[in-house]
Amino acid sequence: MKKLIAVFSILLLVSSCKSEKKEKKVIDKDELKKEVVKGNIYDYKVFNLVGKEFDFSVLKGKKVMIVNTASKCGLTPQYKQLQELYNNYKENDFVIVGFPANNFMSQEPGTNEEIAAFCQENYGVTFPMMSKISVKGKDMHEIYKFLTEKQLNGVEDSQVSWNFQKYLINESGELERVVSPQTLPNDESIINWIKG
C-alpha cells in the first residue's frame, strides 16, 4: 500500500510540473508576440482634401510629421511654421501630413473645400492636407487609432490633447515620438529629429 501511495504521489508531482511548464510556455509565447508587434503607417490609406486616395506607403524612406489642424484655434498660426518647416526640409526626405479635425470646441467647422481655401489663402500651405476626420472618441479615424494605441503602433499609448498635436514617424513608417500641441513646429528638438 505504501508503494502504491508513493507511486501515486510521484505521478501527481510529475503531472503538476508538466502542466506548470505548459502554462509558462503559453505565457512566454504571448509576451513574445506583444514585444515583436510594431506596426507602421504604410498599412493605411486616407483621402485628401479633394477626395483623392492617399496611400501612406508612397512615403517609404521619409520622415513624416502628422498633425491635426484647425482653422479657428489659438494655435492656428502654427500653419505658418509648418509650411516653413516643409519648405526647408522637403528636399531632405521629410513631409508633413495635415489632418483637419473638429474635435476641440468646434474649431474646424468648415468643409474640405473651405479648409483648402483657408490654408492656401492665409498660409500658402503646400504640404499634403487630408480630408477632415475625427482624431478622438468613438468615431476616431483608423490612422489615429494607430497613432494613439500601443497595441497598434508598438511604442506608446497617447491621446490627442488639442489641435496641432504632432506625431513623428521615422523612415520605416514607425511612430517615434509624440509632440505637444504647444510645441512649435520649428522647435529645435523637431529640427534635430529631422536632420538626425
ROSE-4610 file (N, C-alpha, C; in Angstrom, 1 decimal, always signed):
// ROSE-4610
residu = [M/M/M/K/K/K/K/K/K/L/L/L/I/I/I/A/A/A/V/V/V/F/F/F/S/S/S/I/I/I/L/L/L/L/L/L/L/L/L/V/V/V/S/S/S/S/S/S/C/C/C/K/K/K/S/S/S/E/E/E/K/K/K/K/K/K/E/E/E/K/K/K/K/K/K/V/V/V/I/I/I/D/D/D/K/K/K/D/D/D/E/E/E/L/L/L/K/K/K/K/K/K/E/E/E/V/V/V/V/V/V/K/K/K/G/G/G/N/N/N/I/I/I/Y/Y/Y/D/D/D/Y/Y/Y/K/K/K/V/V/V/F/F/F/N/N/N/L/L/L/V/V/V/G/G/G/K/K/K/E/E/E/F/F/F/D/D/D/F/F/F/S/S/S/V/V/V/L/L/L/K/K/K/G/G/G/K/K/K/K/K/K/V/V/V/M/M/M/I/I/I/V/V/V/N/N/N/T/T/T/A/A/A/S/S/S/K/K/K/C/C/C/G/G/G/L/L/L/T/T/T/P/P/P/Q/Q/Q/Y/Y/Y/K/K/K/Q/Q/Q/L/L/L/Q/Q/Q/E/E/E/L/L/L/Y/Y/Y/N/N/N/N/N/N/Y/Y/Y/K/K/K/E/E/E/N/N/N/D/D/D/F/F/F/V/V/V/I/I/I/V/V/V/G/G/G/F/F/F/P/P/P/A/A/A/N/N/N/N/N/N/F/F/F/M/M/M/S/S/S/Q/Q/Q/E/E/E/P/P/P/G/G/G/T/T/T/N/N/N/E/E/E/E/E/E/I/I/I/A/A/A/A/A/A/F/F/F/C/C/C/Q/Q/Q/E/E/E/N/N/N/Y/Y/Y/G/G/G/V/V/V/T/T/T/F/F/F/P/P/P/M/M/M/M/M/M/S/S/S/K/K/K/I/I/I/S/S/S/V/V/V/K/K/K/G/G/G/K/K/K/D/D/D/M/M/M/H/H/H/E/E/E/I/I/I/Y/Y/Y/K/K/K/F/F/F/L/L/L/T/T/T/E/E/E/K/K/K/Q/Q/Q/L/L/L/N/N/N/G/G/G/V/V/V/E/E/E/D/D/D/S/S/S/Q/Q/Q/V/V/V/S/S/S/W/W/W/N/N/N/F/F/F/Q/Q/Q/K/K/K/Y/Y/Y/L/L/L/I/I/I/N/N/N/E/E/E/S/S/S/G/G/G/E/E/E/L/L/L/E/E/E/R/R/R/V/V/V/V/V/V/S/S/S/P/P/P/Q/Q/Q/T/T/T/L/L/L/P/P/P/N/N/N/D/D/D/E/E/E/S/S/S/I/I/I/I/I/I/N/N/N/W/W/W/I/I/I/K/K/K/G/G/G]
num = [1/1/1/2/2/2/3/3/3/4/4/4/5/5/5/6/6/6/7/7/7/8/8/8/9/9/9/10/10/10/11/11/11/12/12/12/13/13/13/14/14/14/15/15/15/16/16/16/17/17/17/18/18/18/19/19/19/20/20/20/21/21/21/22/22/22/23/23/23/24/24/24/25/25/25/26/26/26/27/27/27/28/28/28/29/29/29/30/30/30/31/31/31/32/32/32/33/33/33/34/34/34/35/35/35/36/36/36/37/37/37/38/38/38/39/39/39/40/40/40/41/41/41/42/42/42/43/43/43/44/44/44/45/45/45/46/46/46/47/47/47/48/48/48/49/49/49/50/50/50/51/51/51/52/52/52/53/53/53/54/54/54/55/55/55/56/56/56/57/57/57/58/58/58/59/59/59/60/60/60/61/61/61/62/62/62/63/63/63/64/64/64/65/65/65/66/66/66/67/67/67/68/68/68/69/69/69/70/70/70/71/71/71/72/72/72/73/73/73/74/74/74/75/75/75/76/76/76/77/77/77/78/78/78/79/79/79/80/80/80/81/81/81/82/82/82/83/83/83/84/84/84/85/85/85/86/86/86/87/87/87/88/88/88/89/89/89/90/90/90/91/91/91/92/92/92/93/93/93/94/94/94/95/95/95/96/96/96/97/97/97/98/98/98/99/99/99/100/100/100/101/101/101/102/102/102/103/103/103/104/104/104/105/105/105/106/106/106/107/107/107/108/108/108/109/109/109/110/110/110/111/111/111/112/112/112/113/113/113/114/114/114/115/115/115/116/116/116/117/117/117/118/118/118/119/119/119/120/120/120/121/121/121/122/122/122/123/123/123/124/124/124/125/125/125/126/126/126/127/127/127/128/128/128/129/129/129/130/130/130/131/131/131/132/132/132/133/133/133/134/134/134/135/135/135/136/136/136/137/137/137/138/138/138/139/139/139/140/140/140/141/141/141/142/142/142/143/143/143/144/144/144/145/145/145/146/146/146/147/147/147/148/148/148/149/149/149/150/150/150/151/151/151/152/152/152/153/153/153/154/154/154/155/155/155/156/156/156/157/157/157/158/158/158/159/159/159/160/160/160/161/161/161/162/162/162/163/163/163/164/164/164/165/165/165/166/166/166/167/167/167/168/168/168/169/169/169/170/170/170/171/171/171/172/172/172/173/173/173/174/174/174/175/175/175/176/176/176/177/177/177/178/178/178/179/179/179/180/180/180/181/181/181/182/182/182/183/183/183/184/184/184/185/185/185/186/186/186/187/187/187/188/188/188/189/189/189/190/190/190/191/191/191/192/192/192/193/193/193/194/194/194/195/195/195/196/196/196]
x = [+0.8/+0.0/+0.9/+1.9/+2.8/+3.5/+3.9/+4.4/+3.5/+2.2/+1.2/+1.0/+1.0/+0.8/+2.0/+3.2/+4.5/+4.4/+4.0/+4.0/+2.9/+1.8/+0.7/+1.2/+1.9/+2.4/+3.4/+4.3/+5.3/+4.6/+3.6/+2.8/+2.1/+1.6/+0.9/+1.9/+3.0/+4.1/+4.5/+4.8/+5.3/+4.2/+3.0/+1.8/+1.7/+1.8/+1.7/+2.8/+4.0/+5.2/+5.0/+4.4/+4.2/+3.2/+2.1/+1.1/+1.6/+2.5/+3.1/+3.9/+4.7/+5.5/+4.7/+3.6/+2.7/+2.2/+1.7/+1.2/+2.3/+3.5/+4.6/+4.9/+4.9/+5.2/+4.2/+2.9/+1.8/+2.1/+2.3/+2.6/+3.8/+4.9/+6.1/+5.8/+5.0/+4.7/+3.9/+2.9/+2.0/+2.9/+3.8/+4.6/+5.5/+6.0/+6.9/+6.2/+4.9/+4.1/+3.9/+3.7/+3.5/+4.7/+5.9/+7.1/+7.5/+7.1/+7.5/+6.7/+5.4/+4.4/+4.8/+5.1/+5.4/+4.8/+3.7/+3.0/+3.7/+3.3/+3.8/+2.7/+3.0/+2.0/+1.6/+2.5/+2.3/+1.1/+0.5/-0.7/-2.0/-1.9/-3.1/-3.2/-4.5/-4.9/-5.9/-5.9/-6.8/-7.2/-8.1/-8.4/-7.9/-7.5/-7.0/-8.2/-7.9/-9.0/-9.8/-9.3/-10.1/-10.7/-10.6/-11.2/-10.4/-9.1/-8.3/-7.6/-7.5/-6.9/-5.4/-5.0/-3.6/-3.1/-2.1/-1.6/-0.3/-0.2/+1.0/+2.2/+2.0/+3.2/+4.0/+3.5/+4.3/+5.4/+5.2/+6.2/+7.3/+7.5/+8.5/+9.9/+10.7/+12.0/+12.0/+10.9/+10.8/+10.4/+10.9/+10.4/+9.1/+8.1/+6.8/+6.4/+5.8/+5.1/+3.6/+2.9/+1.4/+0.9/+0.0/-0.5/-2.0/-2.8/-4.2/-4.4/-5.1/-5.2/-6.6/-6.6/-7.9/-7.7/-8.8/-8.7/-9.1/-9.7/-10.2/-9.7/-8.4/-7.8/-6.7/-6.4/-5.3/-4.0/-3.9/-2.7/-2.6/-3.7/-3.8/-2.5/-1.9/-0.7/+0.4/+0.3/+1.4/+1.4/+0.3/+0.4/+1.6/+1.9/+3.0/+4.3/+4.6/+5.8/+5.8/+4.7/+4.6/+5.0/+4.5/+4.8/+6.3/+6.8/+8.3/+9.1/+8.7/+9.5/+9.5/+8.3/+8.1/+9.0/+9.0/+9.8/+11.3/+11.7/+13.1/+13.6/+12.8/+13.3/+12.6/+11.7/+11.1/+12.0/+13.2/+14.2/+15.0/+14.9/+15.6/+14.8/+13.9/+13.0/+12.2/+11.6/+10.7/+9.4/+8.3/+7.0/+6.1/+5.2/+4.2/+2.8/+2.0/+0.7/-0.3/-1.2/-2.2/-3.5/-4.1/-5.5/-6.4/-7.2/-8.2/-9.1/-9.4/-10.3/-11.1/-12.4/-13.3/-13.6/-12.6/-12.8/-12.7/-12.1/-11.9/-12.6/-13.7/-14.5/-15.0/-15.2/-15.7/-14.8/-13.5/-12.6/-12.2/-12.8/-12.6/-14.0/-14.9/-16.2/-16.4/-15.4/-15.5/-15.6/-16.0/-16.0/-14.5/-14.3/-12.9/-12.6/-13.5/-13.2/-12.9/-13.7/-13.4/-12.0/-11.7/-10.4/-9.3/-9.4/-8.4/-8.2/-9.3/-9.2/-8.5/-8.9/-8.3/-6.8/-6.4/-5.0/-4.2/-4.7/-4.0/-3.9/-5.1/-5.2/-4.4/-4.4/-3.9/-2.4/-2.0/-0.7/+0.0/-0.5/+0.1/+0.5/-0.3/+0.0/+0.2/+1.3/+1.6/+1.8/+2.0/+2.2/+0.9/+0.9/-0.4/-1.4/-2.6/-3.7/-4.7/-5.1/-6.1/-7.5/-8.5/-9.9/-10.1/-11.1/-11.4/-11.8/-11.3/-11.5/-11.8/-12.0/-12.1/-10.8/-10.2/-8.9/-9.1/-10.3/-10.6/-12.0/-12.3/-13.7/-14.1/-15.4/-15.9/-15.8/-15.7/-15.6/-14.2/-13.2/-11.8/-11.4/-10.7/-10.3/-9.2/-9.1/-8.2/-6.7/-6.4/-5.0/-4.6/-5.6/-5.4/-5.4/-6.1/-6.1/-4.7/-4.1/-2.7/-1.8/-1.9/-1.0/-1.2/-2.3/-2.6/-2.6/-2.6/-2.7/-1.4/-0.8/+0.4/+0.3/-0.9/-1.1/-1.0/-1.2/-1.1/+0.3/+0.7/+2.0/+3.2/+3.0/+4.2/+5.1/+4.7/+5.6/+4.9/+3.8/+3.2/+1.7/+0.9/-0.4/-0.4/-1.3/-1.3/-2.8/-3.1/-4.4/-4.1/-4.9/-4.7/-5.3/-4.5/-5.0/-5.6/-5.2/-5.7/-5.3/-5.7/-5.3/-3.8/-3.2/-1.8/-0.9/-1.4/-0.5/+0.2/+1.5/+2.3/+2.8/+2.8/+3.3/+4.4/+5.6/+6.8/+7.0/+7.1/+7.2/+8.5/+9.3/+10.6/+10.5/+11.7/+11.8/+11.3/+11.0/+10.5/+9.0/+8.4/+7.0/+6.5/+7.5/+7.2/+7.0/+6.1/+6.0/+7.2/+7.8/+9.0/+8.7/+7.8/+7.6/+6.3/+5.7/+4.5/+4.9/+4.5/+4.9/+3.7/+3.8/+2.6/+2.2/+0.9/+0.3/+1.0/+1.4/+2.0/+3.5/+4.1/+5.5/+5.4/+6.1/+6.1/+6.7/+6.2/+6.8/+8.3/+8.8/+10.2/+11.0/+10.5/+11.3/+12.6/+13.6/+14.9/+14.9/+14.2/+14.1/+13.5/+12.6/+12.0/+13.0/+13.6/+14.6/+15.7/+16.2/+17.3/+16.8/+15.5/+15.0/+15.0/+14.6/+14.5/+15.9/+16.9/+18.3/+19.0/+18.6/+19.3/+19.1]
y = [-1.2/+0.0/+1.3/+1.2/+2.4/+2.6/+1.5/+1.7/+2.3/+1.9/+2.4/+3.9/+4.3/+5.8/+6.5/+6.0/+6.7/+6.8/+5.8/+5.9/+6.9/+6.9/+7.9/+9.3/+9.5/+10.8/+11.3/+10.4/+10.8/+11.2/+10.4/+10.7/+12.0/+12.3/+13.6/+14.7/+14.6/+15.6/+15.9/+14.8/+14.9/+15.6/+15.2/+15.8/+17.3/+17.7/+19.1/+19.9/+19.3/+20.0/+20.2/+19.2/+19.3/+20.4/+20.5/+21.5/+22.9/+23.0/+24.3/+24.8/+23.8/+24.1/+24.5/+23.8/+24.2/+25.6/+26.0/+27.3/+28.3/+28.1/+29.0/+29.2/+28.2/+28.3/+29.2/+29.0/+29.9/+31.3/+31.6/+33.0/+33.6/+32.8/+33.3/+33.6/+32.8/+33.0/+34.2/+34.5/+35.7/+36.9/+36.9/+38.0/+38.3/+37.3/+37.4/+38.1/+37.7/+38.3/+39.8/+40.2/+41.6/+42.4/+41.8/+42.5/+42.7/+41.7/+41.7/+42.6/+42.7/+43.5/+45.0/+45.6/+47.0/+47.4/+48.0/+48.4/+49.6/+49.8/+51.0/+51.7/+52.9/+53.8/+53.4/+52.5/+52.2/+51.3/+50.8/+50.0/+50.8/+52.1/+53.0/+53.8/+54.0/+54.9/+55.8/+57.0/+58.1/+58.8/+59.9/+60.7/+62.1/+62.8/+64.2/+65.2/+66.4/+67.4/+67.5/+67.0/+67.0/+65.6/+64.7/+63.4/+62.3/+62.6/+61.6/+60.7/+59.4/+58.5/+58.8/+58.8/+59.0/+57.7/+57.0/+55.8/+56.2/+55.9/+56.2/+55.5/+54.4/+53.6/+54.4/+55.5/+56.3/+57.1/+57.1/+57.9/+57.0/+55.8/+54.9/+55.6/+55.6/+56.2/+57.6/+58.2/+59.6/+59.7/+60.8/+61.1/+61.9/+61.6/+62.2/+62.8/+64.0/+64.6/+64.6/+64.0/+64.0/+65.0/+65.9/+66.9/+67.1/+67.2/+67.5/+69.1/+69.6/+71.1/+71.6/+72.9/+73.6/+75.1/+75.6/+77.0/+78.1/+77.8/+78.8/+78.5/+78.3/+77.9/+78.9/+79.1/+80.0/+79.5/+78.2/+77.6/+77.6/+78.1/+78.1/+78.8/+79.8/+80.4/+79.4/+78.2/+77.2/+76.7/+77.0/+76.7/+77.3/+78.5/+79.3/+78.5/+78.1/+77.4/+76.0/+75.4/+74.1/+74.2/+75.3/+75.5/+75.8/+76.7/+77.0/+75.7/+74.9/+73.7/+72.8/+72.7/+71.8/+72.4/+73.7/+74.3/+74.0/+74.1/+74.0/+72.5/+71.5/+70.2/+69.2/+69.6/+68.6/+68.0/+68.6/+68.0/+67.0/+67.0/+66.1/+64.9/+64.4/+63.3/+63.5/+64.7/+65.0/+65.5/+65.1/+65.5/+65.7/+66.7/+66.9/+66.5/+65.9/+65.5/+66.0/+66.9/+67.6/+66.9/+66.8/+66.2/+67.2/+68.0/+68.9/+68.0/+68.5/+67.8/+68.8/+68.5/+69.4/+68.9/+68.2/+67.6/+68.5/+69.7/+70.6/+71.9/+72.0/+73.3/+73.7/+72.8/+73.1/+74.1/+74.0/+75.0/+74.6/+73.6/+73.3/+73.0/+74.0/+73.8/+73.6/+74.1/+74.1/+72.8/+72.9/+71.8/+71.6/+70.5/+70.2/+71.4/+71.8/+72.9/+74.2/+74.5/+75.7/+75.7/+74.5/+74.3/+74.5/+73.9/+74.1/+75.5/+76.3/+77.7/+78.5/+78.2/+78.9/+78.7/+77.4/+77.1/+77.8/+77.8/+78.4/+79.9/+80.5/+82.0/+82.6/+81.9/+82.5/+82.1/+80.9/+80.4/+79.8/+79.8/+79.2/+77.8/+77.0/+75.6/+74.7/+74.1/+73.2/+71.7/+71.5/+70.1/+69.4/+68.1/+67.3/+67.5/+67.9/+68.1/+67.0/+66.3/+65.2/+65.7/+64.9/+65.2/+65.3/+66.1/+66.2/+64.9/+64.6/+63.4/+63.7/+62.6/+62.7/+62.1/+62.7/+62.2/+61.7/+61.6/+61.1/+60.7/+59.9/+59.5/+58.3/+58.0/+56.7/+56.7/+57.9/+57.9/+58.2/+57.9/+58.2/+57.4/+58.1/+57.5/+56.5/+55.4/+54.3/+54.8/+55.8/+56.3/+56.8/+57.4/+58.0/+56.9/+55.8/+54.6/+54.1/+54.0/+53.5/+54.5/+55.8/+56.7/+56.7/+56.4/+56.6/+55.3/+54.1/+52.9/+52.0/+51.8/+51.0/+49.6/+49.0/+47.7/+47.7/+48.9/+49.0/+49.6/+50.6/+51.3/+50.7/+49.9/+49.2/+50.1/+51.3/+52.3/+52.8/+53.5/+54.1/+54.4/+54.4/+54.9/+56.4/+57.1/+58.6/+59.0/+60.2/+60.8/+62.2/+62.5/+63.8/+64.8/+65.7/+66.6/+67.9/+68.3/+69.6/+69.6/+70.7/+70.9/+71.1/+70.7/+70.8/+69.9/+68.8/+67.8/+67.1/+66.8/+66.2/+64.8/+64.0/+62.6/+62.5/+62.1/+62.0/+60.5/+60.2/+58.9/+58.7/+57.7/+57.5/+57.0/+56.8/+56.4/+55.0/+54.2/+52.8/+52.8/+54.0/+54.1/+53.9/+53.9/+53.6/+54.9/+54.9/+56.0/+56.1/+57.4/+57.6/+58.5/+59.5/+60.5/+61.2/+61.6/+62.4/+63.8/+64.9/+66.2/+67.0/+67.7/+68.5/+69.6/+69.9/+70.9/+72.3/+72.6/+73.9/+74.0/+72.9/+72.9/+73.3/+74.4/+74.9/+73.9/+73.9/+73.0/+73.2/+74.5/+74.8/+74.7/+74.0/+73.7/+73.0/+73.3/+72.8/+71.2/+70.7/+69.2/+68.5/+69.2/+68.7/+68.8/+69.9/+70.2/+69.2/+68.9/+67.9/+66.5/+66.2/+64.9/+64.8/+65.8/+65.8/+65.6/+66.3/+66.3/+65.0/+64.4/+63.2/+62.0]
z = [+0.0/+0.0/+0.0/+0.8/+0.9/-0.5/-1.2/-2.5/-3.5/-3.4/-4.3/-4.0/-2.8/-2.4/-2.9/-2.8/-3.2/-4.7/-5.5/-6.9/-7.3/-6.7/-7.0/-6.7/-5.6/-5.3/-6.3/-6.8/-7.8/-9.1/-9.5/-10.7/-10.6/-9.5/-9.3/-9.4/-8.8/-8.8/-10.2/-11.0/-12.4/-13.2/-13.0/-13.8/-13.5/-12.2/-11.9/-12.5/-12.5/-13.1/-14.6/-15.3/-16.7/-17.0/-16.2/-16.5/-16.3/-15.2/-15.0/-16.2/-16.7/-17.9/-19.1/-19.3/-20.4/-20.3/-19.1/-18.8/-19.0/-18.5/-18.7/-20.2/-21.0/-22.4/-23.1/-22.7/-23.3/-23.0/-21.7/-21.3/-22.0/-22.1/-22.8/-24.2/-24.9/-26.3/-26.5/-25.6/-25.7/-25.5/-24.5/-24.2/-25.4/-26.0/-27.2/-28.3/-28.5/-29.6/-29.3/-28.1/-27.7/-28.0/-27.7/-27.9/-29.4/-30.2/-31.6/-32.5/-32.1/-32.9/-32.9/-34.0/-34.1/-35.5/-35.5/-36.8/-37.5/-38.7/-39.4/-40.1/-40.5/-41.1/-42.6/-43.2/-44.6/-44.9/-43.8/-44.0/-44.2/-44.1/-44.1/-45.4/-45.7/-46.8/-46.3/-46.8/-46.4/-47.7/-47.5/-48.7/-48.4/-49.4/-49.2/-49.3/-49.2/-49.2/-50.5/-51.6/-52.8/-53.1/-52.1/-52.3/-53.0/-53.2/-53.9/-52.8/-53.1/-52.1/-52.0/-50.7/-50.4/-49.7/-50.2/-49.7/-49.0/-47.6/-46.9/-47.3/-48.0/-48.5/-49.5/-50.1/-51.0/-50.2/-48.9/-48.1/-47.5/-48.0/-47.5/-47.7/-46.6/-46.6/-46.2/-45.9/-45.5/-44.0/-43.4/-42.1/-42.2/-41.4/-41.5/-40.2/-40.3/-39.2/-39.5/-38.7/-38.8/-37.8/-38.2/-37.3/-37.5/-36.4/-36.6/-36.5/-37.5/-37.6/-37.4/-37.3/-37.1/-37.6/-38.1/-38.7/-37.8/-36.6/-35.7/-34.3/-34.2/-32.9/-32.6/-31.3/-31.0/-31.5/-31.8/-32.4/-33.9/-34.5/-36.0/-36.7/-36.1/-36.7/-36.9/-36.2/-36.4/-37.9/-38.6/-40.1/-40.7/-40.3/-40.9/-40.7/-39.4/-39.1/-39.8/-39.9/-40.5/-42.0/-42.7/-44.1/-44.2/-43.3/-43.4/-43.2/-42.2/-42.0/-43.2/-43.8/-45.0/-46.1/-46.3/-47.4/-47.2/-45.9/-45.6/-45.7/-45.4/-45.3/-46.3/-47.1/-48.0/-49.0/-49.3/-50.1/-49.4/-48.0/-47.2/-46.8/-47.6/-47.3/-46.1/-46.0/-44.9/-45.4/-44.8/-45.3/-44.1/-44.2/-43.2/-43.8/-43.0/-43.4/-42.4/-42.9/-42.0/-42.1/-40.9/-40.8/-40.1/-40.8/-40.2/-39.3/-38.1/-37.2/-36.4/-36.1/-35.4/-34.0/-33.4/-32.1/-30.9/-31.1/-29.9/-30.1/-29.3/-29.3/-30.7/-31.6/-32.9/-33.6/-33.5/-34.1/-35.5/-36.1/-37.5/-38.1/-38.3/-38.7/-40.2/-41.0/-42.4/-43.2/-44.4/-45.3/-45.8/-46.5/-47.0/-48.0/-48.8/-49.8/-49.0/-48.0/-47.2/-46.5/-46.0/-45.3/-46.3/-47.5/-48.5/-48.9/-49.1/-49.4/-48.3/-47.1/-45.9/-45.8/-46.0/-45.9/-46.9/-48.1/-49.3/-49.2/-48.9/-48.9/-47.7/-46.5/-45.3/-45.1/-45.5/-45.1/-46.3/-47.5/-48.7/-48.5/-47.8/-47.5/-48.8/-48.9/-50.0/-49.5/-48.2/-47.7/-47.8/-47.9/-48.1/-46.9/-47.3/-46.3/-46.7/-45.7/-45.9/-45.6/-45.9/-45.6/-44.1/-43.7/-42.3/-41.7/-40.5/-39.8/-38.3/-37.6/-36.1/-35.6/-34.6/-34.0/-32.6/-32.1/-30.8/-30.7/-29.7/-29.4/-30.2/-30.2/-30.8/-32.3/-32.9/-34.4/-34.8/-33.9/-34.3/-35.5/-36.4/-37.7/-37.4/-38.3/-38.1/-38.0/-38.7/-38.7/-37.3/-36.7/-35.3/-34.3/-34.5/-33.6/-33.7/-34.8/-35.0/-34.2/-34.3/-33.7/-32.2/-31.6/-30.2/-29.4/-30.1/-29.3/-29.5/-28.3/-28.3/-28.9/-28.8/-29.4/-30.9/-31.5/-32.9/-33.4/-32.6/-33.1/-32.4/-31.4/-30.7/-29.9/-29.7/-29.0/-27.7/-27.9/-26.7/-26.9/-25.8/-25.8/-25.6/-26.3/-26.1/-26.5/-26.2/-26.7/-27.2/-28.2/-28.8/-27.8/-27.3/-26.3/-26.8/-28.0/-28.6/-30.1/-30.8/-32.2/-32.2/-33.3/-33.6/-32.8/-32.3/-31.7/-32.9/-32.6/-33.7/-33.4/-34.4/-34.3/-35.3/-34.8/-35.7/-36.0/-37.3/-37.9/-38.6/-38.3/-38.9/-40.3/-40.9/-42.3/-42.6/-41.5/-41.6/-41.4/-41.2/-41.0/-39.6/-38.6/-37.2/-36.4/-35.5/-34.6/-33.7/-33.6/-32.8/-31.6/-31.8/-30.8/-30.9/-29.8/-29.8/-29.2/-29.9/-29.6/-29.2/-28.1/-27.6/-28.6/-28.6/-29.4/-29.2/-28.0/-27.7/-28.2/-28.5/-29.1/-30.5/-30.8/-32.2/-33.2/-34.4/-35.4/-35.7/-35.5/-35.7/-34.4/-33.4/-32.2/-32.5/-31.8/-32.1/-32.0/-31.1/-30.9/-32.2/-32.8/-34.0/-35.2/-35.3/-36.4/-36.2/-35.0/-34.8/-35.2/-34.9/-35.3/-36.8/-37.5/-39.0/-39.6/-39.0/-39.5/-39.1/-38.0/-37.4/-38.2]
